[in-house]
């Protein structure tokens, strides 16, 4: 059986990458955890609603907030928060 053109090009585990940084995810999704926290911090700093920041990357608002809530419950949010703050500092202070 021959493969069809465009076969398995959707959201599948083996070809999913983060839409913000381009890092391979290894799971079905569009966003890595660190970029999710960075977008969350960006919305806080700029004062823009989360919906507006998330829609820029063609992400679902409900899925994004669920991801943030899940990370807060697991306890990984705090570590990623400090990592993201350091990365944002380097990006803006280095320029």
Helices and strands as residue ranges (DSSP letters): G 13-15, H 33-46, H 50-55, H 61-74, H 76-93
